[in-house]
Amino acid sequence: MEDKSFFEKYSCREVDCPERVDCCTTVRWRISKQDYRDEAFREWWLLHQGARIYIENGVHYIQWPMRCRNASPDGLSCLSYEIRPAVCRRYSCERMAGQDIVVHEER
């Protein structure tokens, strides 16, 4: 019998992650270092409500709120999980795959 992967053992709800609802309630795009440093680019995007530009692990990103139509009201689960798109099936959360996570197991 094969061991289940971390993602099969635990749901997003059970992982203590301050950004766990970001997966299905925001959109994040990688941007170039040049765009990150471009004052006009930053000013334009940061005028849009909820937008943020940041660096994570040396990679430059822009992120803004945009809820998936299949996200549950709390953003922690998919209302169409069994028939979710391939892109969602392939997605693996870096935080959940990491070593420094806390899992809240239901008892």
N, C-alpha and C positions, 0 to 999 in steps of 0.2 A: 504494500500500500504506500503510495507516494505521500510525502509530507505536503500539506497545503502551503501555498505562498502566504506571505504576510497579508497581501490584499484579499485573499480568500478567507483568512482567519478573522480579520477585523474590518469593521465598517468605519467610515469616516467619523461617525458619531462617537466612536469609542476612543479616538485619538485626540489627545490634548494638544490642539494646534490653534494658535490665535488667528490664523488666516484660513481656516478650513472651509469657510463658505466662499472664499475667493474663487475657487475652481469653477463654480457654476453661476456665479453672480457678477463676475468681472471679466474683462477681456484684457489680456496682457500681450504686448508685442515687443519683440526685440528691436532695438534701434541701434544705429551706428554711434560710435564714439563722437563722430563729427556732428551728428544731429544732437546728441546729448549736450555738446558744448555750444551749439548754435543758439544764440540768445533769442532770435526771432522765432525759431522752432519751439523753444521752451515757452516763450511768452504766449504764443498762439494756443498751444495745447493746454497750458495751465489756466487759461481763461475759461476753459470748459469745466463745468461743475463735476467735481469728483476725480478729475484727472490727476495723476501723479507720475513723476518721472524719477527713476532711481537706478541705483547700481546694486546688483545682487551677485555675489561670487564673481566679480569682475565683468559681468555682462550688464549692458545698459538696456533698460526697459521703460516703456510707457504703459500705464494701466488706467482703465476707467471703468466705472460701473456699467454693466450690461448683462442683465439677468437672462439665463437660458429659459426658454419657455417651458422646459420639462423639469425645472428645479422645483422642489417642494417649497412651501411658503417659508420655511426656516433655512432653505438653501443647503441643507445637509444630505439630501437624498434626491434621487431621480424618480420622477413619477412614471417614467417609461423605461425603467431599468432593463427589463427583459428584452426590449426592442430598441435599445439606445443605439445611436449611430456608431459606426466602426471607429471613428476618431475617439469617442468616449471609451470604447472597449479597450483601445490600445493605450490610453493615457495612464501613466503611473506617476503618482505624486512623489516628488523628491523628498518631502518631509516624512511621508509614511515609509519610504524605503530607507530612510536614515536610521542611524543608531540611537540618536538622542530624542526618542519619543516616549511619551507616557501613554499607556493604554489603560482605559477605564473599563474593566470587564464587568459585565452585568452579572449579578449574583441572584 
